[in-house]
Amino acid sequence: MPKILFLDNELGIVGAAIATLISVTLFNLLFLFQSKRFLSIIPLRRKMLSISLAVIIPMLIMVYVKSLLIINIFSIMLLSLLFFILYLISVILVKGFDKNDLFILKNIKRKILSQKTPIDFS
């Protein structure tokens, strides 16, 4: 493994990813503490935590399903669609949508259903 300055680079790209994860996490925690101390607000809500936890089950399912598939462009598209559906179901189950989210979804549904002519992509 090559040396970077005076440091051994034993972990390579995995080490860079771990270092980035640690630094971004510490940086976000610093912002959290600063916003609490100087602005007297907590930028996290319980609903945000429940939505974040709702991603764990679809992620674990995707990791398992990915191990069963041969990775190509079709399987990536299939996994993406499956993840989106599972994540949407998880967010609905944890009641992660507020009234503004539901309003936007209802308007999207109304616009899609009110189209009488097919969409022309040319």
DSSP file (Angstrom, degrees, kcal/mol; ACC not computed):
  #  RESIDUE AA STRUCTURE BP1 BP2  ACC     N-H-->O    O-->H-N    N-H-->O    O-->H-N    TCO  KAPPA ALPHA  PHI   PSI    X-CA   Y-CA   Z-CA
    1    1 A M              0   0    0      0, 0.0     9,-0.1     0, 0.0     2,-0.1   0.000 360.0 360.0 360.0 141.0    0.0    0.0    0.0
    2    2 A P        -     0   0    0      0, 0.0     7,-1.0     0, 0.0     2,-0.4  -0.397 360.0-121.0 -75.0 154.0    1.3    3.5   -0.8
    3    3 A K  E     -A    8   0A   0      5,-0.2     2,-0.7    -2,-0.1     5,-0.2  -0.769  12.7-148.3 -93.2 139.5    2.1    6.0    2.0
    4    4 A I  E >  S-A    7   0A   0      3,-2.6     3,-2.7    -2,-0.4     2,-0.5  -0.940  70.5 -49.2-107.5 112.8    0.2    9.3    2.1
    5    5 A L  T 3  S-     0   0    0     -2,-0.7    -2,-0.1     1,-0.3     0, 0.0  -0.501 123.6 -27.1  55.1-111.6    2.7   11.8    3.5
    6    6 A F  T 3  S+     0   0    0     -2,-0.5     2,-0.3     2,-0.1    -1,-0.3   0.327 119.9  97.6-110.2   5.7    3.9    9.9    6.6
    7    7 A L  E <  S-A    4   0A   0     -3,-2.7    -3,-2.6     2,-0.0     2,-0.3  -0.755  72.1-124.4-100.5 141.0    0.7    7.7    7.1
    8    8 A D  E     -A    3   0A   0     -2,-0.3     2,-0.7    -5,-0.2     3,-0.2  -0.619  14.1-146.9 -76.7 140.8    0.2    4.2    5.9
    9    9 A N        +     0   0    0     -7,-1.0    -1,-0.1    -2,-0.3     4,-0.1  -0.568  41.6 147.3-107.5  66.2   -2.9    3.8    3.7
   10   10 A E  S    S+     0   0    0     -2,-0.7    -1,-0.2     1,-0.2    -7,-0.0   0.863  71.2  43.8 -72.2 -36.7   -3.8    0.2    4.8
   11   11 A L  S >> S-     0   0    0     -3,-0.2     3,-1.3     1,-0.2     4,-0.5   0.674  85.2-174.6 -87.3 -16.5   -7.6    0.6    4.4
   12   12 A G  H 3>  -     0   0    0      1,-0.3     4,-1.7     2,-0.2    -1,-0.2  -0.339  67.0  -5.3  63.8-133.0   -7.6    2.5    1.1
   13   13 A I  H 3> S+     0   0    0      1,-0.2     4,-2.1     2,-0.2    -1,-0.3   0.803 134.9  58.0 -69.6 -29.2  -11.0    3.7   -0.1
   14   14 A V  H <> S+     0   0    0     -3,-1.3     4,-2.4     2,-0.2    -1,-0.2   0.901 105.9  50.1 -66.1 -39.9  -12.8    1.9    2.8
   15   15 A G  H  X S+     0   0    0     -4,-0.5     4,-2.5     2,-0.2    -2,-0.2   0.884 109.4  51.3 -64.0 -38.8  -10.7    4.0    5.2
   16   16 A A  H  X S+     0   0    0     -4,-1.7     4,-2.2     2,-0.2    -2,-0.2   0.896 110.4  49.2 -64.7 -39.7  -11.5    7.2    3.3
   17   17 A A  H  X S+     0   0    0     -4,-2.1     4,-2.4     2,-0.2    -2,-0.2   0.906 111.9  48.0 -66.3 -41.1  -15.2    6.3    3.5
   18   18 A I  H  X S+     0   0    0     -4,-2.4     4,-2.4     2,-0.2    -2,-0.2   0.917 111.9  49.6 -65.4 -42.9  -15.0    5.6    7.2
   19   19 A A  H  X S+     0   0    0     -4,-2.5     4,-2.5     1,-0.2    -2,-0.2   0.894 111.4  49.4 -63.4 -39.8  -13.1    8.8    7.9
   20   20 A T  H  X S+     0   0    0     -4,-2.2     4,-2.6     2,-0.2     5,-0.3   0.917 110.0  51.2 -65.0 -42.9  -15.7   10.8    5.9
   21   21 A L  H  X S+     0   0    0     -4,-2.4     4,-2.1     1,-0.2    -2,-0.2   0.924 112.6  45.8 -59.4 -45.9  -18.6    9.1    7.8
   22   22 A I  H  X S+     0   0    0     -4,-2.4     4,-2.4     2,-0.2     5,-0.2   0.925 114.6  46.8 -65.3 -44.9  -17.0   10.0   11.1
   23   23 A S  H  X S+     0   0    0     -4,-2.5     4,-2.3     1,-0.2    -2,-0.2   0.905 113.3  47.5 -68.3 -40.3  -16.2   13.6   10.2
   24   24 A V  H  X S+     0   0    0     -4,-2.6     4,-2.3     2,-0.2    -1,-0.2   0.896 112.7  50.2 -66.8 -39.0  -19.7   14.3    8.7
   25   25 A T  H  X S+     0   0    0     -4,-2.1     4,-2.2    -5,-0.3    -2,-0.2   0.934 113.1  45.1 -63.4 -46.4  -21.3   12.8   11.8
   26   26 A L  H  X S+     0   0    0     -4,-2.4     4,-2.2     1,-0.2    -2,-0.2   0.888 112.0  52.9 -64.5 -38.8  -19.2   14.9   14.1
   27   27 A F  H  X S+     0   0    0     -4,-2.3     4,-2.0     2,-0.2    -1,-0.2   0.908 110.5  47.0 -62.8 -43.0  -19.8   18.1   12.0
   28   28 A N  H  X S+     0   0    0     -4,-2.3     4,-2.2     2,-0.2    -2,-0.2   0.875 110.7  52.0 -68.3 -37.4  -23.6   17.5   12.1
   29   29 A L  H  X S+     0   0    0     -4,-2.2     4,-2.5     2,-0.2    -1,-0.2   0.890 107.3  53.5 -64.0 -38.0  -23.5   17.0   15.9
   30   30 A L  H  X S+     0   0    0     -4,-2.2     4,-2.5     1,-0.2    -2,-0.2   0.926 109.2  48.1 -61.4 -44.8  -21.6   20.2   16.2
   31   31 A F  H  X S+     0   0    0     -4,-2.0     4,-2.5     2,-0.2     5,-0.2   0.883 109.9  53.5 -62.1 -38.4  -24.3   22.1   14.3
   32   32 A L  H  X S+     0   0    0     -4,-2.2     4,-1.8     2,-0.2    -2,-0.2   0.940 111.8  43.7 -62.1 -47.4  -27.0   20.4   16.5
   33   33 A F  H  X S+     0   0    0     -4,-2.5     4,-2.5     1,-0.2    -2,-0.2   0.879 113.7  51.4 -67.2 -37.7  -25.3   21.6   19.7
   34   34 A Q  H  X>S+     0   0    0     -4,-2.5     4,-2.9     2,-0.2     5,-0.6   0.915 109.8  48.5 -66.3 -42.0  -24.6   25.1   18.3
   35   35 A S  H  X5S+     0   0    0     -4,-2.5     6,-1.6     1,-0.2     4,-1.1   0.868 113.7  48.1 -67.1 -34.1  -28.3   25.6   17.2
   36   36 A K  H  X5S+     0   0    0     -4,-1.8     4,-0.6     4,-0.2    -2,-0.2   0.915 118.2  39.9 -68.5 -43.2  -29.5   24.4   20.6
   37   37 A R  H  <5S+     0   0    0     -4,-2.5    -2,-0.2    -5,-0.2    -3,-0.2   0.944 126.5  29.2 -74.6 -48.3  -27.1   26.7   22.5
   38   38 A F  H  <5S+     0   0    0     -4,-2.9    -3,-0.2    -5,-0.2    -2,-0.1   0.800 134.1  27.3 -88.2 -29.5  -27.2   29.9   20.5
   39   39 A L  H  <<S-     0   0    0     -4,-1.1    -3,-0.2    -5,-0.6    -2,-0.1   0.515  93.5-131.1-109.4  -7.8  -30.7   29.8   19.0
   40   40 A S     <  +     0   0    0     -4,-0.6     2,-0.3    -5,-0.3    -4,-0.2   0.850  67.5 118.4  57.5  37.7  -32.4   27.7   21.7
   41   41 A I        -     0   0    0     -6,-1.6    -1,-0.2    -9,-0.1    -2,-0.2  -0.941  59.4-142.7-127.8 154.7  -34.0   25.4   19.1
   42   42 A I        -     0   0    0     -2,-0.3   -10,-0.1    -3,-0.1    -9,-0.1  -0.965  11.1-157.2-113.0 112.6  -33.7   21.7   18.4
   43   43 A P        +     0   0    0      0, 0.0     2,-0.4     0, 0.0    -1,-0.1   0.471  69.2  81.8 -74.3   1.7  -33.7   21.2   14.7
   44   44 A L        -     0   0    0    -12,-0.1     2,-0.3     4,-0.0    -2,-0.1  -0.868  59.5-167.1-107.5 141.0  -34.9   17.6   15.0
   45   45 A R     >  -     0   0    0     -2,-0.4     4,-1.6     1,-0.1     3,-0.2  -0.820  34.3-113.6-117.4 162.2  -38.4   16.5   15.5
   46   46 A R  H  > S+     0   0    0     -2,-0.3     4,-2.4     1,-0.2     5,-0.2   0.876 116.9  57.4 -61.8 -36.7  -39.8   13.1   16.5
   47   47 A K  H  > S+     0   0    0      1,-0.2     4,-2.1     2,-0.2    -1,-0.2   0.874 103.8  52.7 -63.7 -36.3  -41.4   12.7   13.1
   48   48 A M  H  > S+     0   0    0     -3,-0.2     4,-2.1     1,-0.2    -1,-0.2   0.884 109.2  49.9 -65.6 -37.6  -38.0   13.2   11.5
   49   49 A L  H  X S+     0   0    0     -4,-1.6     4,-2.3     2,-0.2    -2,-0.2   0.906 109.8  50.1 -66.6 -41.7  -36.6   10.4   13.7
   50   50 A S  H  X S+     0   0    0     -4,-2.4     4,-1.4     1,-0.2    -2,-0.2   0.880 110.8  49.6 -66.0 -36.4  -39.5    8.1   12.8
   51   51 A I  H  X S+     0   0    0     -4,-2.1     4,-0.5     2,-0.2    -1,-0.2   0.895 110.6  50.7 -67.9 -38.8  -39.0    8.7    9.1
   52   52 A S  H >< S+     0   0    0     -4,-2.1     3,-0.8     1,-0.2     4,-0.2   0.886 111.3  47.8 -64.8 -38.2  -35.2    8.0    9.5
   53   53 A L  H >X S+     0   0    0     -4,-2.3     3,-1.3     1,-0.2     4,-0.5   0.771  99.7  68.6 -72.6 -24.7  -36.0    4.8   11.3
   54   54 A A  H 3< S+     0   0    0     -4,-1.4    -1,-0.2     1,-0.3    -2,-0.2   0.687  91.5  62.0 -67.5 -16.7  -38.5    3.8    8.6
   55   55 A V  T <X S+     0   0    0     -3,-0.8     4,-1.9    -4,-0.5    -1,-0.3   0.654  85.7  76.2 -82.3 -15.2  -35.6    3.4    6.1
   56   56 A I  H <> S+     0   0    0     -3,-1.3     4,-2.5    -4,-0.2     5,-0.2   0.929  93.4  47.5 -65.9 -46.7  -33.9    0.6    8.1
   57   57 A I  H  X S+     0   0    0     -4,-0.5     4,-2.2     1,-0.2     5,-0.2   0.947 114.0  45.3 -64.9 -49.1  -36.3   -2.2    7.1
   58   58 A P  H  > S+     0   0    0      0, 0.0     4,-2.4     0, 0.0    -1,-0.2   0.884 112.9  53.3 -60.5 -34.5  -36.3   -1.5    3.4
   59   59 A M  H  X S+     0   0    0     -4,-1.9     4,-2.3     2,-0.2    -2,-0.2   0.929 109.2  47.1 -65.1 -44.2  -32.5   -1.1    3.5
   60   60 A L  H  X S+     0   0    0     -4,-2.5     4,-2.0     1,-0.2    -1,-0.2   0.890 112.2  50.6 -64.7 -38.2  -32.1   -4.5    5.1
   61   61 A I  H  X S+     0   0    0     -4,-2.2     4,-2.9    -5,-0.2     5,-0.2   0.909 110.1  50.5 -63.9 -41.5  -34.4   -6.1    2.6
   62   62 A M  H  X S+     0   0    0     -4,-2.4     4,-2.7     2,-0.2    -2,-0.2   0.892 108.2  51.7 -64.8 -39.6  -32.5   -4.5   -0.2
   63   63 A V  H  X S+     0   0    0     -4,-2.3     4,-1.2     2,-0.2    -1,-0.2   0.911 113.7  44.9 -63.1 -41.3  -29.2   -5.8    1.1
   64   64 A Y  H  X S+     0   0    0     -4,-2.0     4,-0.6     2,-0.2     3,-0.3   0.939 115.3  45.8 -67.6 -46.7  -30.6   -9.3    1.3
   65   65 A V  H >X S+     0   0    0     -4,-2.9     3,-1.1     1,-0.2     4,-0.8   0.875 108.0  58.2 -65.3 -37.0  -32.2   -9.2   -2.2
   66   66 A K  H >< S+     0   0    0     -4,-2.7     3,-0.6     1,-0.3    -1,-0.2   0.849 100.2  57.4 -61.4 -34.2  -29.1   -7.7   -3.7
   67   67 A S  H 3< S+     0   0    0     -4,-1.2    -1,-0.3    -3,-0.3    -2,-0.2   0.719 106.6  50.1 -70.1 -18.5  -27.1  -10.7   -2.5
   68   68 A L  H << S+     0   0    0     -3,-1.1     2,-0.2    -4,-0.6    -1,-0.2   0.631 103.7  72.0 -91.1 -15.4  -29.5  -13.0   -4.5
   69   69 A L  S << S-     0   0    0     -4,-0.8     2,-0.5    -3,-0.6     0, 0.0  -0.646  79.3-121.1-104.5 156.1  -29.3  -11.0   -7.8
   70   70 A I        -     0   0    0     -2,-0.2     2,-0.6     1,-0.0     5,-0.2  -0.850  42.3-120.0 -87.2 127.5  -26.7  -10.6  -10.5
   71   71 A I        +     0   0    0     -2,-0.5     2,-0.3     4,-0.1    -5,-0.0  -0.594  56.1 130.3 -81.2 118.8  -26.0   -6.9  -10.6
   72   72 A N  S  > S-     0   0    0     -2,-0.6     4,-2.1     1,-0.0     5,-0.2  -0.843  72.7 -82.0-146.5-175.8  -26.8   -5.2  -13.9
   73   73 A I  H  > S+     0   0    0     -2,-0.3     4,-2.1     1,-0.2     5,-0.2   0.871 126.8  51.0 -65.1 -36.6  -28.7   -2.1  -15.0
   74   74 A F  H  > S+     0   0    0      2,-0.2     4,-2.4     1,-0.2    -1,-0.2   0.920 110.7  47.5 -67.0 -43.2  -32.0   -4.0  -15.0
   75   75 A S  H  > S+     0   0    0      2,-0.2     4,-2.8     1,-0.2    -2,-0.2   0.857 110.4  53.1 -67.7 -33.1  -31.5   -5.3  -11.4
   76   76 A I  H  X S+     0   0    0     -4,-2.1     4,-2.3     2,-0.2    -1,-0.2   0.920 110.7  46.4 -66.2 -42.4  -30.5   -1.9  -10.2
   77   77 A M  H  X S+     0   0    0     -4,-2.1     4,-2.2     2,-0.2    -2,-0.2   0.908 113.9  48.9 -64.6 -41.1  -33.7   -0.3  -11.6
   78   78 A L  H  X S+     0   0    0     -4,-2.4     4,-2.6     2,-0.2    -2,-0.2   0.919 112.0  48.0 -64.1 -44.9  -35.7   -3.2  -10.1
   79   79 A L  H  X S+     0   0    0     -4,-2.8     4,-2.7     2,-0.2    -2,-0.2   0.883 110.8  52.1 -63.5 -38.6  -34.0   -2.7   -6.7
   80   80 A S  H  X S+     0   0    0     -4,-2.3     4,-2.4     2,-0.2    -2,-0.2   0.926 111.6  45.7 -63.7 -44.5  -34.6    1.0   -6.8
   81   81 A L  H  X S+     0   0    0     -4,-2.2     4,-2.2     2,-0.2    -2,-0.2   0.917 113.9  48.9 -64.7 -43.5  -38.3    0.6   -7.6
   82   82 A L  H  X S+     0   0    0     -4,-2.6     4,-2.6     2,-0.2     5,-0.2   0.905 111.6  49.5 -63.1 -41.9  -38.6   -2.0   -4.8
   83   83 A F  H  X S+     0   0    0     -4,-2.7     4,-2.9     2,-0.2     5,-0.2   0.927 110.0  50.8 -62.9 -44.5  -36.8    0.2   -2.3
   84   84 A F  H  X S+     0   0    0     -4,-2.4     4,-2.3     2,-0.2    -2,-0.2   0.916 112.8  45.9 -60.1 -43.9  -39.0    3.2   -3.2
   85   85 A I  H  X S+     0   0    0     -4,-2.2     4,-2.3     2,-0.2    -2,-0.2   0.938 115.0  46.2 -65.2 -46.9  -42.2    1.2   -2.7
   86   86 A L  H  X S+     0   0    0     -4,-2.6     4,-2.4     1,-0.2    -2,-0.2   0.890 113.3  49.6 -64.2 -38.9  -41.0   -0.4    0.6
   87   87 A Y  H  X S+     0   0    0     -4,-2.9     4,-2.6    -5,-0.2     5,-0.2   0.915 110.1  50.6 -66.6 -42.0  -39.8    3.0    1.9
   88   88 A L  H  X S+     0   0    0     -4,-2.3     4,-2.0    -5,-0.2    -2,-0.2   0.913 111.8  47.6 -61.1 -43.0  -43.2    4.6    1.0
   89   89 A I  H  X S+     0   0    0     -4,-2.3     4,-2.4     2,-0.2    -1,-0.2   0.907 111.7  51.0 -63.8 -41.8  -45.0    1.8    2.8
   90   90 A S  H  X S+     0   0    0     -4,-2.4     4,-2.0     2,-0.2    -2,-0.2   0.912 109.9  48.9 -63.1 -42.5  -42.7    2.1    5.8
   91   91 A V  H  <>S+     0   0    0     -4,-2.6     5,-2.9     1,-0.2     6,-0.3   0.884 111.7  49.7 -65.8 -37.5  -43.3    5.9    6.0
   92   92 A I  H ><5S+     0   0    0     -4,-2.0     3,-1.1    -5,-0.2    -2,-0.2   0.911 109.9  51.5 -65.6 -41.2  -47.1    5.4    5.8
   93   93 A L  H 3<5S+     0   0    0     -4,-2.4    -2,-0.2     1,-0.3    -1,-0.2   0.852 112.1  44.6 -66.1 -34.7  -46.9    2.7    8.6
   94   94 A V  T 3<5S-     0   0    0     -4,-2.0    -1,-0.3    -5,-0.1    -2,-0.2   0.374 113.2-120.4 -89.3   6.7  -45.0    5.0   11.0
   95   95 A K  T < 5 +     0   0    0     -3,-1.1    -3,-0.2    -4,-0.2    -2,-0.1   0.942  56.1 157.8  55.4  52.9  -47.4    7.9   10.0
   96   96 A G      < +     0   0    0     -5,-2.9     2,-0.4   -46,-0.1    -4,-0.1   0.564  39.9  91.9 -84.7 -10.0  -44.5   10.0    8.8
   97   97 A F        -     0   0    0     -6,-0.3     2,-0.1    -5,-0.1   -50,-0.0  -0.707  59.3-160.1 -88.4 135.0  -46.6   12.3    6.5
   98   98 A D     >  -     0   0    0     -2,-0.4     4,-2.3     1,-0.0     5,-0.2  -0.394  41.6 -85.8 -98.7-174.1  -47.9   15.5    7.9
   99   99 A K  H  > S+     0   0    0      1,-0.2     4,-2.0     2,-0.2     5,-0.1   0.841 127.3  52.7 -66.7 -33.0  -50.8   17.5    6.5
  100  100 A N  H  > S+     0   0    0      2,-0.2     4,-2.2     1,-0.2    -1,-0.2   0.910 109.6  48.9 -67.6 -41.1  -48.6   19.4    4.0
  101  101 A D  H  > S+     0   0    0      1,-0.2     4,-2.5     2,-0.2    -2,-0.2   0.925 112.2  48.4 -62.4 -44.5  -47.2   16.2    2.6
  102  102 A L  H  X S+     0   0    0     -4,-2.3     4,-2.4     1,-0.2    -1,-0.2   0.877 109.2  53.7 -64.8 -36.9  -50.7   14.7    2.3
  103  103 A F  H  X S+     0   0    0     -4,-2.0     4,-2.0     2,-0.2    -1,-0.2   0.918 110.3  46.8 -61.7 -44.4  -51.9   17.9    0.5
  104  104 A I  H  X S+     0   0    0     -4,-2.2     4,-2.3     2,-0.2    -2,-0.2   0.917 112.4  49.7 -64.6 -44.1  -49.1   17.6   -2.0
  105  105 A L  H  X S+     0   0    0     -4,-2.5     4,-2.4     1,-0.2    -2,-0.2   0.892 109.9  51.0 -63.6 -39.5  -49.7   13.9   -2.6
  106  106 A K  H  X S+     0   0    0     -4,-2.4     4,-2.5     2,-0.2    -1,-0.2   0.898 110.5  49.2 -64.7 -39.6  -53.4   14.5   -3.1
  107  107 A N  H  X S+     0   0    0     -4,-2.0     4,-2.4     2,-0.2    -2,-0.2   0.893 110.8  49.6 -67.1 -39.0  -52.7   17.3   -5.7
  108  108 A I  H  X S+     0   0    0     -4,-2.3     4,-2.3     2,-0.2    -2,-0.2   0.933 112.6  47.6 -63.2 -44.9  -50.3   15.1   -7.6
  109  109 A K  H  X S+     0   0    0     -4,-2.4     4,-2.5     1,-0.2    -2,-0.2   0.911 111.7  50.5 -61.9 -42.5  -52.9   12.3   -7.6
  110  110 A R  H  X S+     0   0    0     -4,-2.5     4,-1.6     1,-0.2    -1,-0.2   0.908 111.2  48.1 -63.7 -42.1  -55.6   14.7   -8.8
  111  111 A K  H  X S+     0   0    0     -4,-2.4     4,-0.6     2,-0.2    -1,-0.2   0.888 112.8  48.2 -66.3 -38.8  -53.4   16.0  -11.6
  112  112 A I  H >< S+     0   0    0     -4,-2.3     3,-0.7     1,-0.2    -2,-0.2   0.926 115.2  44.1 -67.2 -43.4  -52.5   12.6  -12.8
  113  113 A L  H 3< S+     0   0    0     -4,-2.5    -1,-0.2     1,-0.2    -2,-0.2   0.734 108.2  58.8 -74.8 -21.6  -56.0   11.3  -12.7
  114  114 A S  H 3< S+     0   0    0     -4,-1.6     2,-0.5    -5,-0.2    -1,-0.2   0.585  76.9 107.7 -85.4  -8.8  -57.4   14.5  -14.4
  115  115 A Q    <<  -     0   0    0     -3,-0.7     4,-0.1    -4,-0.6    -4,-0.0  -0.568  43.0-179.8 -72.0 121.6  -55.3   14.1  -17.5
  116  116 A K        +     0   0    0     -2,-0.5    -1,-0.2     2,-0.1    -2,-0.0   0.743  63.1  59.1 -94.0 -26.3  -57.6   13.0  -20.3
  117  117 A T  S    S-     0   0    0      1,-0.1     3,-0.1     3,-0.0     0, 0.0  -0.792  92.4-105.0-103.8 147.0  -55.0   12.9  -23.1
  118  118 A P        -     0   0    0      0, 0.0     2,-0.3     0, 0.0    -2,-0.1  -0.302  44.3 -96.7 -65.1 154.7  -51.9   10.7  -23.0
  119  119 A I        -     0   0    0     -4,-0.1     2,-0.6     1,-0.0    -4,-0.0  -0.570  32.8-146.7 -75.7 130.0  -48.6   12.4  -22.3
  120  120 A D        -     0   0    0     -2,-0.3    -1,-0.0     1,-0.1    -3,-0.0  -0.886  14.9-175.9-101.0 116.4  -46.7   13.2  -25.5
  121  121 A F              0   0    0     -2,-0.6    -1,-0.1     1,-0.2    -2,-0.0   0.311 360.0 360.0 -94.4   8.2  -43.0   12.9  -24.9
  122  122 A S              0   0    0      0, 0.0    -1,-0.2     0, 0.0    -2,-0.0   0.482 360.0 360.0 -90.2 360.0  -41.9   14.1  -28.4
